[in-house]
Amino acid sequence: MLSSAERLVRKVGRIDALLFFAACAGVLLLFGRTPFEALSMIVVSVLPASAIVRWRGAAAARFILSGKDNFKKVALEGFAWGAGIPFLFMALLAVLFRGAKSPLWPLVPSIYGILTFLLIGCIGALTGMVLLFINRRIVRANLPLNPDAPTSGAPVS
């Protein structure tokens, strides 16, 4: 049986993943060229990213409960996950598909590629800070005012 703190941590992770997935999927569906292209991008990139967001949301909730949460740390983690994962994914695709002759390979070290990864990293940092703010609100709303008080509603004797 899970403790109430662990249930809260999992709940926060699920909420973070759902918010992230809904926002990214909405943007892709709204601005995608075709619905098929948007759905393929959702399956390939947004679903795995949502799993990472769920994992990091649960970790953030644990930090909030222990009192060790920090906006600077979350911003750096968001930047690293936001910029690092797409960079590695593009480099891996470029190597797997024809190596250095791949049409993707010039994008990775180019100025446009670097600026794109920096932009994605900044979006990841901003997302991490926004989700930490939301997570703090969720955790505070779900903590009992008196942690020693029974939560079952039974009279205390």
C-alpha positions in Angstrom: 0.0 0.0 0.0 1.3 3.4 -0.9 1.7 6.1 1.6 -0.1 9.4 1.1 3.1 11.2 0.3 3.9 8.6 -2.5 0.4 8.9 -3.9 0.8 12.7 -3.9 4.1 12.4 -5.7 2.7 10.1 -8.4 -0.3 12.4 -8.8 1.9 15.4 -9.3 3.9 13.5 -11.9 0.8 12.5 -13.8 -0.6 16.1 -13.7 2.7 17.4 -15.1 2.8 14.9 -17.9 -0.8 15.6 -18.8 -0.3 19.4 -18.9 2.9 19.0 -20.9 1.3 16.5 -23.4 -1.8 18.7 -23.8 0.2 21.8 -24.4 2.6 20.3 -26.9 0.0 18.3 -28.7 -2.3 21.3 -29.0 0.6 23.4 -30.5 1.5 20.7 -32.9 -2.0 20.1 -34.0 -2.7 23.8 -34.4 0.5 24.7 -36.3 1.3 21.4 -38.0 1.1 21.3 -41.8 -1.0 18.2 -41.9 -2.8 16.2 -39.1 -0.7 13.1 -40.0 2.5 15.1 -39.6 1.3 16.4 -36.3 0.3 13.0 -35.0 3.6 11.5 -36.0 5.5 14.2 -34.2 3.3 13.6 -31.1 4.0 9.9 -31.1 7.7 10.3 -31.9 8.6 13.2 -29.7 5.9 14.3 -27.3 5.0 10.9 -25.8 8.6 10.2 -24.7 9.1 13.7 -23.5 5.9 13.4 -21.5 7.4 10.3 -19.8 10.5 12.4 -18.8 8.3 15.2 -17.6 6.3 12.8 -15.5 9.5 11.4 -14.0 10.9 14.9 -13.3 7.5 16.1 -11.9 7.5 13.2 -9.4 11.1 14.0 -8.4 10.2 17.7 -8.0 7.3 16.8 -5.7 9.7 14.8 -3.6 12.0 17.8 -3.4 9.0 20.1 -2.5 8.0 17.7 0.3 11.5 17.6 1.7 11.9 21.4 1.4 14.8 21.1 -1.1 13.1 22.6 -4.2 14.8 25.4 -6.1 13.9 27.3 -9.2 17.5 27.6 -10.4 18.0 23.8 -10.2 14.8 23.1 -12.0 15.6 25.7 -14.7 19.1 24.1 -15.3 17.5 20.6 -15.5 14.8 21.8 -17.8 17.4 23.5 -20.1 19.6 20.3 -20.1 16.7 17.9 -20.8 15.2 20.3 -23.3 18.3 21.0 -25.3 20.2 17.7 -24.7 17.7 15.1 -25.8 16.8 16.7 -29.2 20.5 17.2 -29.9 21.3 13.6 -29.2 18.3 12.4 -31.1 19.3 14.5 -34.2 22.9 13.3 -34.0 21.8 9.7 -33.6 19.4 9.9 -36.6 22.1 11.6 -38.7 24.6 8.8 -37.9 22.1 6.0 -38.3 21.0 7.3 -41.7 24.0 7.4 -43.9 26.5 8.8 -41.4 28.2 12.0 -42.4 26.4 12.0 -45.8 23.0 12.3 -44.1 21.0 15.4 -44.9 20.4 15.8 -41.2 24.1 16.0 -40.2 24.8 19.6 -41.4 21.9 20.8 -39.2 23.5 19.5 -36.0 26.7 21.7 -35.9 25.3 24.6 -37.9 24.4 28.0 -36.3 20.7 27.3 -37.0 21.0 23.9 -35.2 22.7 25.4 -32.2 20.2 28.3 -32.0 17.4 25.8 -32.3 18.8 23.7 -29.4 19.3 26.8 -27.3 15.7 27.9 -27.9 14.4 24.4 -27.1 16.5 24.5 -23.9 15.1 27.8 -22.9 11.6 26.5 -23.5 12.5 23.5 -21.3 13.8 25.8 -18.5 10.7 27.9 -18.6 8.5 24.8 -18.6 10.4 23.4 -15.6 9.9 26.6 -13.7 6.2 26.9 -14.5 5.6 23.2 -13.6 7.5 23.7 -10.3 5.2 26.6 -9.5 2.2 24.5 -10.2 3.6 21.6 -8.3 4.2 23.7 -5.2 0.5 24.8 -5.3 -0.7 21.2 -5.8 1.5 19.9 -2.9 0.4 22.6 -0.6 -3.2 22.1 -1.4 -3.0 18.4 -0.7 -1.1 18.5 2.5 -3.2 18.3 5.7 -3.0 21.4 7.9 -2.2 19.2 10.9 -0.1 16.2 9.7 -0.8 14.4 13.0 -4.5 14.6 12.6 -6.4 11.5 11.3 -7.6 11.7 7.8 -10.3 9.1 7.9 -12.8 11.3 9.6 -13.1 9.0 12.6 -13.3 10.7 16.0 -10.0 10.9 17.9 -10.0 9.3 21.3 
